[in-house]
Amino acid sequence: MTSADAAVDSRRHRPAGRIRRRVRAIGLGALSALALVVLGFLIWANTPYRAERGPVIEVWANGDVEVQYLDEGILMTPAADAIDLPASPTGLVFVPGARVEAHAYMLQLSGAVDEHGMTVLITEPTLNLAFFDTRTLDQFTTAAPEVDRWFVGGHSLGGVRACLMTPGAEVEGLVLFGSYCANDLSGAGLEVLSIAGENDALSTPAIIDQNAGMLPADTRFVTIAGANHASFGDYGPQAGDGERTITSAQMRAELTVLLGELLD
Protein backbone atom coordinates (compact mmCIF):
# COMPACT_ATOMS: atom_id res chain seq x y z
CA MET A 1 0.00 0.00 0.00
CA THR A 2 1.37 3.41 -0.98
CA SER A 3 1.52 6.32 1.43
CA ALA A 4 -1.37 7.97 -0.44
CA ASP A 5 -3.51 4.83 -0.04
CA ALA A 6 -2.71 4.72 3.68
CA ALA A 7 -3.75 8.36 4.11
CA VAL A 8 -7.10 7.68 2.39
CA ASP A 9 -7.70 4.59 4.57
CA SER A 10 -6.92 6.58 7.71
CA ARG A 11 -9.40 9.30 6.74
CA ARG A 12 -12.02 6.64 6.00
CA HIS A 13 -11.81 5.16 9.54
CA ARG A 14 -11.52 8.43 11.44
CA PRO A 15 -15.28 9.34 11.31
CA ALA A 16 -16.25 5.85 12.53
CA GLY A 17 -13.90 6.22 15.50
CA ARG A 18 -15.35 9.62 16.36
CA ILE A 19 -18.89 8.21 16.23
CA ARG A 20 -17.98 5.35 18.58
CA ARG A 21 -16.39 7.79 21.04
CA ARG A 22 -19.44 10.06 20.85
CA VAL A 23 -21.86 7.16 21.45
CA ARG A 24 -19.72 6.01 24.37
CA ALA A 25 -19.73 9.50 25.86
CA ILE A 26 -23.50 9.81 25.47
CA GLY A 27 -23.98 6.40 27.11
CA LEU A 28 -21.76 7.29 30.05
CA GLY A 29 -23.56 10.61 30.41
CA ALA A 30 -26.95 8.88 30.46
CA LEU A 31 -25.77 6.35 33.04
CA SER A 32 -24.36 9.15 35.20
CA ALA A 33 -27.65 11.06 34.99
CA LEU A 34 -29.60 7.91 35.90
CA ALA A 35 -27.28 7.25 38.84
CA LEU A 36 -27.86 10.80 40.09
CA VAL A 37 -31.64 10.38 39.79
CA VAL A 38 -31.55 7.08 41.71
CA LEU A 39 -29.24 8.56 44.35
CA GLY A 40 -31.49 11.59 44.70
CA PHE A 41 -34.57 9.37 45.07
CA LEU A 42 -32.91 7.20 47.73
CA ILE A 43 -31.85 10.28 49.69
CA TRP A 44 -35.37 11.72 49.40
CA ALA A 45 -37.05 8.45 50.46
CA ASN A 46 -34.68 7.96 53.39
CA THR A 47 -35.23 11.44 54.82
CA PRO A 48 -38.78 10.99 56.11
CA TYR A 49 -40.84 13.23 58.33
CA ARG A 50 -39.53 12.24 61.75
CA ALA A 51 -41.83 11.31 64.60
CA GLU A 52 -41.87 13.84 67.42
CA ARG A 53 -40.11 12.43 70.44
CA GLY A 54 -42.61 13.53 73.11
CA PRO A 55 -45.67 11.65 71.79
CA VAL A 56 -43.65 8.43 71.34
CA ILE A 57 -42.37 8.66 74.92
CA GLU A 58 -45.94 9.26 76.08
CA VAL A 59 -47.05 5.95 74.57
CA TRP A 60 -44.09 4.10 76.09
CA ALA A 61 -44.96 5.60 79.49
CA ASN A 62 -48.60 4.51 79.21
CA GLY A 63 -48.97 1.48 81.45
CA ASP A 64 -52.15 0.46 79.64
CA VAL A 65 -50.35 -0.06 76.32
CA GLU A 66 -47.70 -2.65 75.55
CA VAL A 67 -45.35 -1.89 72.65
CA GLN A 68 -43.31 -4.45 70.71
CA TYR A 69 -41.02 -4.07 67.71
CA LEU A 70 -41.51 -7.01 65.37
CA ASP A 71 -40.61 -7.93 61.80
CA GLU A 72 -44.19 -7.07 60.84
CA GLY A 73 -43.99 -3.59 62.38
CA ILE A 74 -44.73 -1.75 65.63
CA LEU A 75 -47.29 -3.72 67.61
CA MET A 76 -49.41 -2.02 70.29
CA THR A 77 -51.62 -4.19 72.46
CA PRO A 78 -53.67 -3.49 75.61
CA ALA A 79 -51.97 -4.45 78.85
CA ALA A 80 -53.68 -7.58 80.14
CA ASP A 81 -54.28 -6.17 83.62
CA ALA A 82 -55.35 -2.70 82.50
CA ILE A 83 -58.57 -3.27 80.55
CA ASP A 84 -61.48 -5.67 80.25
CA LEU A 85 -60.39 -7.34 77.05
CA PRO A 86 -63.11 -8.02 74.44
CA ALA A 87 -64.21 -11.61 73.90
CA SER A 88 -63.35 -11.35 70.21
CA PRO A 89 -60.20 -9.24 69.88
CA THR A 90 -60.10 -6.79 66.98
CA GLY A 91 -56.97 -5.62 65.21
CA LEU A 92 -55.98 -2.81 62.85
CA VAL A 93 -53.09 -3.04 60.41
CA PHE A 94 -52.18 0.59 59.71
CA VAL A 95 -49.98 1.80 56.83
CA PRO A 96 -48.12 5.14 57.30
CA GLY A 97 -48.27 7.99 54.83
CA ALA A 98 -45.49 8.52 52.30
CA ARG A 99 -42.15 9.35 53.94
CA VAL A 100 -43.61 9.47 57.43
CA GLU A 101 -42.01 7.42 60.22
CA ALA A 102 -44.23 4.69 61.64
CA HIS A 103 -43.59 5.99 65.18
CA ALA A 104 -45.43 9.19 64.27
CA TYR A 105 -48.78 7.37 64.48
CA MET A 106 -48.29 5.68 67.83
CA LEU A 107 -49.95 8.31 70.01
CA GLN A 108 -52.89 8.99 67.70
CA LEU A 109 -53.72 5.27 67.47
CA SER A 110 -52.96 4.37 71.08
CA GLY A 111 -56.37 5.57 72.31
CA ALA A 112 -58.03 2.69 70.45
CA VAL A 113 -55.69 0.36 72.33
CA ASP A 114 -56.00 1.59 75.92
CA GLU A 115 -59.67 2.60 75.76
CA HIS A 116 -61.20 0.00 73.42
CA GLY A 117 -58.87 -2.99 73.67
CA MET A 118 -57.87 -2.90 69.99
CA THR A 119 -54.61 -4.38 68.76
CA VAL A 120 -52.79 -2.02 66.39
CA LEU A 121 -49.91 -2.92 64.09
CA ILE A 122 -48.21 0.01 62.36
CA THR A 123 -46.25 -1.19 59.35
CA GLU A 124 -42.79 0.09 58.42
CA PRO A 125 -42.72 0.15 54.59
CA THR A 126 -39.56 -0.23 52.55
CA LEU A 127 -38.00 3.17 51.79
CA ASN A 128 -40.80 4.75 53.84
CA LEU A 129 -43.13 4.40 50.85
CA ALA A 130 -46.15 2.11 51.07
CA PHE A 131 -46.05 1.00 47.44
CA PHE A 132 -42.60 -0.53 47.88
CA ASP A 133 -44.00 -2.86 50.54
CA THR A 134 -45.60 -5.73 48.63
CA ARG A 135 -46.50 -7.85 51.65
CA THR A 136 -50.09 -9.07 51.86
CA LEU A 137 -52.37 -8.47 54.82
CA ASP A 138 -51.92 -11.98 56.18
CA GLN A 139 -48.17 -11.39 56.39
CA PHE A 140 -48.87 -8.63 58.92
CA THR A 141 -51.62 -10.31 60.93
CA THR A 142 -49.17 -13.03 61.98
CA ALA A 143 -47.97 -10.51 64.57
CA ALA A 144 -51.13 -11.11 66.62
CA PRO A 145 -52.58 -14.56 65.93
CA GLU A 146 -55.04 -14.19 68.83
CA VAL A 147 -56.98 -11.47 66.98
CA ASP A 148 -60.23 -12.68 65.40
CA ARG A 149 -61.33 -9.61 63.41
CA TRP A 150 -59.01 -7.46 61.33
CA PHE A 151 -59.38 -4.02 59.84
CA VAL A 152 -56.80 -2.45 57.56
CA GLY A 153 -56.19 1.26 57.19
CA GLY A 154 -53.73 3.98 56.48
CA HIS A 155 -52.94 7.66 56.19
CA SER A 156 -52.66 9.44 52.84
CA LEU A 157 -50.72 7.18 50.42
CA GLY A 158 -50.81 4.50 53.12
CA GLY A 159 -54.60 4.53 52.84
CA VAL A 160 -54.41 4.03 49.09
CA ARG A 161 -52.16 1.04 49.72
CA ALA A 162 -54.57 -0.28 52.38
CA CYS A 163 -57.39 -0.23 49.83
CA LEU A 164 -55.29 -2.38 47.50
CA MET A 165 -54.67 -4.89 50.29
CA THR A 166 -58.35 -5.68 50.90
CA PRO A 167 -59.38 -7.72 47.81
CA GLY A 168 -59.12 -11.40 48.60
CA ALA A 169 -58.05 -10.77 52.19
CA GLU A 170 -59.87 -11.85 55.34
CA VAL A 171 -60.67 -8.35 56.49
CA GLU A 172 -63.75 -6.88 58.08
CA GLY A 173 -63.29 -3.25 57.24
CA LEU A 174 -61.22 -0.31 56.11
CA VAL A 175 -60.11 2.86 57.92
CA LEU A 176 -58.89 5.87 55.94
CA PHE A 177 -57.12 8.87 57.48
CA GLY A 178 -56.96 11.77 55.01
CA SER A 179 -57.05 9.31 52.13
CA TYR A 180 -59.18 7.62 49.47
CA CYS A 181 -59.16 4.52 47.28
CA ALA A 182 -57.78 4.25 43.76
CA ASN A 183 -59.42 0.82 43.26
CA ASP A 184 -63.15 0.18 43.24
CA LEU A 185 -64.37 -1.30 46.54
CA SER A 186 -67.98 -0.16 46.17
CA GLY A 187 -69.21 -3.75 46.09
CA ALA A 188 -66.74 -5.21 48.56
CA GLY A 189 -69.14 -5.43 51.50
CA LEU A 190 -66.60 -3.84 53.84
CA GLU A 191 -67.32 -1.65 56.84
CA VAL A 192 -65.52 1.60 56.00
CA LEU A 193 -64.67 4.68 58.04
CA SER A 194 -63.22 7.62 56.10
CA ILE A 195 -61.91 10.52 58.19
CA ALA A 196 -60.95 13.84 56.62
CA GLY A 197 -59.30 16.91 58.10
CA GLU A 198 -61.18 20.18 57.65
CA ASN A 199 -57.96 22.08 56.84
CA ASP A 200 -56.21 19.29 54.93
CA ALA A 201 -54.72 20.92 51.84
CA LEU A 202 -53.26 17.65 50.45
CA SER A 203 -56.08 15.09 50.65
CA THR A 204 -58.76 17.75 50.85
CA PRO A 205 -62.36 16.92 51.88
CA ALA A 206 -63.37 17.79 48.30
CA ILE A 207 -60.93 15.26 46.81
CA ILE A 208 -62.13 12.60 49.25
CA ASP A 209 -65.74 13.37 48.26
CA GLN A 210 -64.87 13.12 44.56
CA ASN A 211 -63.55 9.58 45.11
CA ALA A 212 -66.36 8.45 47.41
CA GLY A 213 -67.85 6.31 44.64
CA MET A 214 -64.96 3.86 45.06
CA LEU A 215 -66.27 2.96 48.52
CA PRO A 216 -69.42 1.10 49.67
CA ALA A 217 -72.61 3.17 49.80
CA ASP A 218 -72.84 2.84 53.58
CA THR A 219 -69.32 4.20 54.20
CA ARG A 220 -69.21 6.60 57.11
CA PHE A 221 -67.56 9.90 56.19
CA VAL A 222 -66.40 12.20 58.98
CA THR A 223 -64.55 15.52 58.87
CA ILE A 224 -62.61 16.61 61.96
CA ALA A 225 -62.80 20.36 62.49
CA GLY A 226 -59.44 22.15 62.67
CA ALA A 227 -57.41 19.14 61.51
CA ASN A 228 -54.96 19.28 58.63
CA HIS A 229 -53.14 16.47 56.82
CA ALA A 230 -50.34 16.16 59.37
CA SER A 231 -52.80 16.08 62.30
CA PHE A 232 -53.28 12.35 61.78
CA GLY A 233 -49.75 11.78 63.07
CA ASP A 234 -47.21 13.55 65.24
CA TYR A 235 -44.42 14.55 62.86
CA GLY A 236 -44.64 18.32 62.60
CA PRO A 237 -45.71 20.49 59.65
CA GLN A 238 -45.88 19.01 56.16
CA ALA A 239 -45.08 20.88 52.95
CA GLY A 240 -48.17 22.12 51.12
CA ASP A 241 -50.51 21.42 54.01
CA GLY A 242 -53.13 23.73 55.50
CA GLU A 243 -53.04 25.23 58.99
CA ARG A 244 -54.11 23.12 61.94
CA THR A 245 -56.17 24.57 64.78
CA ILE A 246 -56.53 21.35 66.75
CA THR A 247 -54.01 20.04 69.27
CA SER A 248 -52.49 16.57 69.19
CA ALA A 249 -54.41 15.62 72.35
CA GLN A 250 -57.70 16.79 70.84
CA MET A 251 -57.01 14.89 67.63
CA ARG A 252 -56.23 11.72 69.57
CA ALA A 253 -59.50 12.05 71.48
CA GLU A 254 -61.47 12.48 68.23
CA LEU A 255 -59.84 9.47 66.58
CA THR A 256 -60.30 7.35 69.70
CA VAL A 257 -64.05 8.00 69.72
CA LEU A 258 -64.42 7.32 66.01
CA LEU A 259 -62.44 4.07 66.13
CA GLY A 260 -64.40 3.00 69.19
CA GLU A 261 -67.68 3.56 67.33
CA LEU A 262 -66.35 1.51 64.43
CA LEU A 263 -65.65 -1.41 66.77
CA ASP A 264 -69.05 -1.17 68.40
Secondary structure as a PSIPRED ss2 file (coil, helix, strand):
# PSIPRED VFORMAT (PSIPRED V4.0)

   1 M C   1.000  0.000  0.000
   2 T C   1.000  0.000  0.000
   3 S H   0.000  1.000  0.000
   4 A H   0.000  1.000  0.000
   5 D H   0.000  1.000  0.000
   6 A H   0.000  1.000  0.000
   7 A H   0.000  1.000  0.000
   8 V H   0.000  1.000  0.000
   9 D H   0.000  1.000  0.000
  10 S H   0.000  1.000  0.000
  11 R H   0.000  1.000  0.000
  12 R H   0.000  1.000  0.000
  13 H H   0.000  1.000  0.000
  14 R H   0.000  1.000  0.000
  15 P H   0.000  1.000  0.000
  16 A H   0.000  1.000  0.000
  17 G H   0.000  1.000  0.000
  18 R H   0.000  1.000  0.000
  19 I H   0.000  1.000  0.000
  20 R H   0.000  1.000  0.000
  21 R H   0.000  1.000  0.000
  22 R H   0.000  1.000  0.000
  23 V H   0.000  1.000  0.000
  24 R H   0.000  1.000  0.000
  25 A H   0.000  1.000  0.000
  26 I H   0.000  1.000  0.000
  27 G H   0.000  1.000  0.000
  28 L H   0.000  1.000  0.000
  29 G H   0.000  1.000  0.000
  30 A H   0.000  1.000  0.000
  31 L H   0.000  1.000  0.000
  32 S H   0.000  1.000  0.000
  33 A H   0.000  1.000  0.000
  34 L H   0.000  1.000  0.000
  35 A H   0.000  1.000  0.000
  36 L H   0.000  1.000  0.000
  37 V H   0.000  1.000  0.000
  38 V H   0.000  1.000  0.000
  39 L H   0.000  1.000  0.000
  40 G H   0.000  1.000  0.000
  41 F H   0.000  1.000  0.000
  42 L H   0.000  1.000  0.000
  43 I H   0.000  1.000  0.000
  44 W H   0.000  1.000  0.000
  45 A H   0.000  1.000  0.000
  46 N C   1.000  0.000  0.000
  47 T C   1.000  0.000  0.000
  48 P C   1.000  0.000  0.000
  49 Y E   0.000  0.000  1.000
  50 R C   1.000  0.000  0.000
  51 A C   1.000  0.000  0.000
  52 E C   1.000  0.000  0.000
  53 R H   0.000  1.000  0.000
  54 G H   0.000  1.000  0.000
  55 P H   0.000  1.000  0.000
  56 V H   0.000  1.000  0.000
  57 I H   0.000  1.000  0.000
  58 E H   0.000  1.000  0.000
  59 V H   0.000  1.000  0.000
  60 W H   0.000  1.000  0.000
  61 A H   0.000  1.000  0.000
  62 N C   1.000  0.000  0.000
  63 G C   1.000  0.000  0.000
  64 D C   1.000  0.000  0.000
  65 V E   0.000  0.000  1.000
  66 E E   0.000  0.000  1.000
  67 V E   0.000  0.000  1.000
  68 Q E   0.000  0.000  1.000
  69 Y E   0.000  0.000  1.000
  70 L C   1.000  0.000  0.000
  71 D C   1.000  0.000  0.000
  72 E C   1.000  0.000  0.000
  73 G C   1.000  0.000  0.000
  74 I E   0.000  0.000  1.000
  75 L E   0.000  0.000  1.000
  76 M E   0.000  0.000  1.000
  77 T E   0.000  0.000  1.000
  78 P E   0.000  0.000  1.000
  79 A C   1.000  0.000  0.000
  80 A C   1.000  0.000  0.000
  81 D C   1.000  0.000  0.000
  82 A C   1.000  0.000  0.000
  83 I C   1.000  0.000  0.000
  84 D C   1.000  0.000  0.000
  85 L C   1.000  0.000  0.000
  86 P C   1.000  0.000  0.000
  87 A C   1.000  0.000  0.000
  88 S C   1.000  0.000  0.000
  89 P C   1.000  0.000  0.000
  90 T E   0.000  0.000  1.000
  91 G E   0.000  0.000  1.000
  92 L E   0.000  0.000  1.000
  93 V E   0.000  0.000  1.000
  94 F E   0.000  0.000  1.000
  95 V E   0.000  0.000  1.000
  96 P C   1.000  0.000  0.000
  97 G C   1.000  0.000  0.000
  98 A C   1.000  0.000  0.000
  99 R C   1.000  0.000  0.000
 100 V E   0.000  0.000  1.000
 101 E C   1.000  0.000  0.000
 102 A H   0.000  1.000  0.000
 103 H H   0.000  1.000  0.000
 104 A H   0.000  1.000  0.000
 105 Y H   0.000  1.000  0.000
 106 M H   0.000  1.000  0.000
 107 L H   0.000  1.000  0.000
 108 Q H   0.000  1.000  0.000
 109 L H   0.000  1.000  0.000
 110 S H   0.000  1.000  0.000
 111 G H   0.000  1.000  0.000
 112 A H   0.000  1.000  0.000
 113 V H   0.000  1.000  0.000
 114 D H   0.000  1.000  0.000
 115 E H   0.000  1.000  0.000
 116 H H   0.000  1.000  0.000
 117 G C   1.000  0.000  0.000
 118 M C   1.000  0.000  0.000
 119 T E   0.000  0.000  1.000
 120 V E   0.000  0.000  1.000
 121 L E   0.000  0.000  1.000
 122 I E   0.000  0.000  1.000
 123 T C   1.000  0.000  0.000
 124 E C   1.000  0.000  0.000
 125 P C   1.000  0.000  0.000
 126 T H   0.000  1.000  0.000
 127 L H   0.000  1.000  0.000
 128 N H   0.000  1.000  0.000
 129 L C   1.000  0.000  0.000
 130 A H   0.000  1.000  0.000
 131 F H   0.000  1.000  0.000
 132 F H   0.000  1.000  0.000
 133 D C   1.000  0.000  0.000
 134 T C   1.000  0.000  0.000
 135 R C   1.000  0.000  0.000
 136 T C   1.000  0.000  0.000
 137 L H   0.000  1.000  0.000
 138 D H   0.000  1.000  0.000
 139 Q H   0.000  1.000  0.000
 140 F C   1.000  0.000  0.000
 141 T H   0.000  1.000  0.000
 142 T H   0.000  1.000  0.000
 143 A H   0.000  1.000  0.000
 144 A C   1.000  0.000  0.000
 145 P C   1.000  0.000  0.000
 146 E C   1.000  0.000  0.000
 147 V C   1.000  0.000  0.000
 148 D C   1.000  0.000  0.000
 149 R E   0.000  0.000  1.000
 150 W E   0.000  0.000  1.000
 151 F E   0.000  0.000  1.000
 152 V E   0.000  0.000  1.000
 153 G E   0.000  0.000  1.000
 154 G E   0.000  0.000  1.000
 155 H E   0.000  0.000  1.000
 156 S C   1.000  0.000  0.000
 157 L H   0.000  1.000  0.000
 158 G H   0.000  1.000  0.000
 159 G H   0.000  1.000  0.000
 160 V H   0.000  1.000  0.000
 161 R H   0.000  1.000  0.000
 162 A H   0.000  1.000  0.000
 163 C H   0.000  1.000  0.000
 164 L H   0.000  1.000  0.000
 165 M H   0.000  1.000  0.000
 166 T C   1.000  0.000  0.000
 167 P C   1.000  0.000  0.000
 168 G C   1.000  0.000  0.000
 169 A C   1.000  0.000  0.000
 170 E C   1.000  0.000  0.000
 171 V C   1.000  0.000  0.000
 172 E C   1.000  0.000  0.000
 173 G E   0.000  0.000  1.000
 174 L E   0.000  0.000  1.000
 175 V E   0.000  0.000  1.000
 176 L E   0.000  0.000  1.000
 177 F E   0.000  0.000  1.000
 178 G C   1.000  0.000  0.000
 179 S C   1.000  0.000  0.000
 180 Y C   1.000  0.000  0.000
 181 C C   1.000  0.000  0.000
 182 A C   1.000  0.000  0.000
 183 N C   1.000  0.000  0.000
 184 D C   1.000  0.000  0.000
 185 L C   1.000  0.000  0.000
 186 S C   1.000  0.000  0.000
 187 G C   1.000  0.000  0.000
 188 A C   1.000  0.000  0.000
 189 G C   1.000  0.000  0.000
 190 L C   1.000  0.000  0.000
 191 E E   0.000  0.000  1.000
 192 V E   0.000  0.000  1.000
 193 L E   0.000  0.000  1.000
 194 S E   0.000  0.000  1.000
 195 I E   0.000  0.000  1.000
 196 A E   0.000  0.000  1.000
 197 G E   0.000  0.000  1.000
 198 E C   1.000  0.000  0.000
 199 N C   1.000  0.000  0.000
 200 D C   1.000  0.000  0.000
 201 A C   1.000  0.000  0.000
 202 L C   1.000  0.000  0.000
 203 S C   1.000  0.000  0.000
 204 T C   1.000  0.000  0.000
 205 P H   0.000  1.000  0.000
 206 A H   0.000  1.000  0.000
 207 I H   0.000  1.000  0.000
 208 I H   0.000  1.000  0.000
 209 D H   0.000  1.000  0.000
 210 Q H   0.000  1.000  0.000
 211 N C   1.000  0.000  0.000
 212 A H   0.000  1.000  0.000
 213 G H   0.000  1.000  0.000
 214 M H   0.000  1.000  0.000
 215 L C   1.000  0.000  0.000
 216 P C   1.000  0.000  0.000
 217 A C   1.000  0.000  0.000
 218 D C   1.000  0.000  0.000
 219 T C   1.000  0.000  0.000
 220 R E   0.000  0.000  1.000
 221 F E   0.000  0.000  1.000
 222 V E   0.000  0.000  1.000
 223 T E   0.000  0.000  1.000
 224 I E   0.000  0.000  1.000
 225 A C   1.000  0.000  0.000
 226 G C   1.000  0.000  0.000
 227 A C   1.000  0.000  0.000
 228 N C   1.000  0.000  0.000
 229 H H   0.000  1.000  0.000
 230 A H   0.000  1.000  0.000
 231 S H   0.000  1.000  0.000
 232 F H   0.000  1.000  0.000
 233 G C   1.000  0.000  0.000
 234 D C   1.000  0.000  0.000
 235 Y C   1.000  0.000  0.000
 236 G C   1.000  0.000  0.000
 237 P C   1.000  0.000  0.000
 238 Q C   1.000  0.000  0.000
 239 A C   1.000  0.000  0.000
 240 G C   1.000  0.000  0.000
 241 D C   1.000  0.000  0.000
 242 G C   1.000  0.000  0.000
 243 E C   1.000  0.000  0.000
 244 R C   1.000  0.000  0.000
 245 T C   1.000  0.000  0.000
 246 I C   1.000  0.000  0.000
 247 T C   1.000  0.000  0.000
 248 S H   0.000  1.000  0.000
 249 A H   0.000  1.000  0.000
 250 Q H   0.000  1.000  0.000
 251 M H   0.000  1.000  0.000
 252 R H   0.000  1.000  0.000
 253 A H   0.000  1.000  0.000
 254 E H   0.000  1.000  0.000
 255 L H   0.000  1.000  0.000
 256 T H   0.000  1.000  0.000
 257 V H   0.000  1.000  0.000
 258 L H   0.000  1.000  0.000
 259 L H   0.000  1.000  0.000
 260 G H   0.000  1.000  0.000
 261 E H   0.000  1.000  0.000
 262 L H   0.000  1.000  0.000
 263 L H   0.000  1.000  0.000
 264 D C   1.000  0.000  0.000
